[in-house]
Amino acid sequence: MTKIRSEKDVFLENALQPETELERQLLLHPEVRQGLLWGKPRHGHPEGAVYKHVKEVFNNIEKLTISTHLREQLRLIAVIHDAFKYKEDKNRPRDWNRHHAVLARRFMNNYINDELVLTIIQWHDEAYYIWREIAVRNNKEKADFRMSRLLEKLKDQTQLYYLFFYCDSNTGDKNSAPVHWVEENLIGIKKVCVL
């Protein structure tokens, strides 16, 4: 039986131009669709709605000279990485089990078994948090702890993480300092020089 597509389904498909069947499935999922349409202009995201940010990340991915497999991985991460911001618990102290990236990973556990992609979805903001520990809080000890934990999670597969961080961070009005810091401090990466 063919599912009747709503106006929102058609809108998101036209806006994001899915390239794989999985991307299409995700855009049709009600929770993902709601998350992609969520958002108002804010610091770091003057574009507002999450789908507009995803489109900017896609544009950055398009500029990379990478394999088809890497491109598919990056686009998949891009589609889902911020799609659960609308469900994130913003209370203080922060409940990290209700962080949008944790919610996104839990959701994607039902769709893929690529542990590296799942890890990047969950930890995609961690390099930014590490940079803040150093640049804003001057807490090198905590930053070092967080960096070793991130490297342990990535299991020396840092290139894909870096590529996504680069594409995600070069959007909106985000500060470029975290990207430069990652390029100097993340072990085992080859810097992007095409954007």
N, C-alpha and C positions, 0 to 999 in steps of 0.2 A: 504494500500500500504506500503510495506517495504522500509524504507530509506536505501540507499546504504551508507555504512560507509566508510569514507576516511581512509587513512593510519594514519593520525593524531588521528582520533577517536580510531582506534584499538590500536595505541601506548599508548594513555592516559589510555584506559581501561586496558591494560596489566600492565602499570606502577602503576596504583592506585587501581586496583581490586575493583570496586564499589560493595557495599554490598546491596544497595537498588535500587529500580527503580528510585527514585528521584536522587540519586547520578549518575546513568547512564544517565538520561536526562540532568543533568547539564554538564557532561563531553562532551555530544554531542552538546551543545549549542555553536554556533560560537564565541560569546563574551567570554564565560567562557574558551573555548578551547584556544583562543588567549591569554587570561590572564594567564592560567596555563603554557603555553609554553614560556611566556615572562620572561626575566630576565637574567642578567649576574652576575657572582660572584661579591659580594660587601660586605661591612662591615655588619655583622649580618647575611648575607646570602651567605656564600662562595660557597654554592651548585649551585647558579645561578638561573636556571629556577624555577618558582613558584611551579610547580608540584613536584619537588624534595623536596622542603620545606614541602609541603603537605604530602608527603610520610614519612618524618621524624616525622611530627606531628602524623600521623596514627600509626607509630611504638610506639610512646609514649602512645597513647591511648590504644594500644594493651596490654601494661603492667599494665594497671589499672584494679583493681577488682571492676567492676561497673555493673549496670543493662544493659540489652539490650537497653532499652529506652535511657539511658544516653549515651551509646556508639553511638547510631544512631545520637543523637543530636550533640555530639562532632565531629563526622566524617562529618556531614553536615556543621557545622561551619568551620571545617578545609578545606573542598573542596573550599568554596567560600570566606573565609575571606581575602585573598590576591589576589584573581583572577582579581581584577580591578585596581591593582597597575599601570598597563600600561596606564590607562586612568586618573590617578591622576594628578591634576594640581599642579606642583612643583614651581609655581611662588611665589614671596614674595611681600607683605605679603600673607600668606597662605590663600587660600579660602577653609575653612573647609567644605563647601557644595560640594566640588570636591575631598574630601579625599577618598581614595580607600574603606574605610570601609563604608562610607555613600553611595557610589555608589553600593557596594555589597548589602547593606540592601535594597536599592530601587529596585534592581534587584530581590532579594528574596521575596519581597512583592508579586510578581506575582506567587510564588510557595508555600509559607507556610503562616500560620497565627499564628504560635507559637511565641507570643510576646517576651518571654524570649530569644529564639534563635535569633530572629531578633535584639533584643537589644544587645546581646553579639557580633553578627556580626558587628554591628555599633560601639560598644565601646570596641572592643577587645584590642586595644592598649592603652586605657586610663590609666590603672594601671601603665604602663611604663611611660607615660607622667607625671603622678602624682609623681612617684619616681624621675624623672628628675627634677621636680620643687624643690624637697627637696635636692637631692644629688648633682645636678649640679648648680642650680640657687639659692639655699638656700632661697626659697620663700615658707615658711610653710603656710602662709595665703592663697596663691593661691592654694597650694596643698590641704589644708583642704577644700576649696571651691569645687575643682574638685572632691575630694573624696565624699563629701556629695551629689554632683550631681550624681555621679556614683551610690552610694547606693540608691538614690531615683529612678534612672532608673531601677536598678535591683530588687527593691521592696523586699529586704531581701532574694532574691534567689541567694546568692553569691557563693554557692558551684559549680554550673556549670560554672560560670564565672572563678572562681579560677582554676578548673580543666583544662579548655581550656587554660588559661594564662600559667599554668604550662607546659602543653604539647607543646604549641607554643614557649615558652621561652627556653625550653631545646633542642634547635636545633642549627645547624650551630655553629657559634662562639659567640653566644649571651652571654652577661654578666649575671651571676646568681644572682647578687645583687638585681635586681627588684623582682625576685621570693621570695627571703628571706624577703624582705621588705613587700611584699603582705601577706606572711604567718604570719607576726607579726602584720599587721595592718588592714587586711580585716576582717570585723566582720562576724561571723557565719560560718566559714569554718572549715572543718576537713582536716588537712594537708595530702598530699600524701607522702607515705614513701616507695614506691615500686620501683621507678626508680633509 
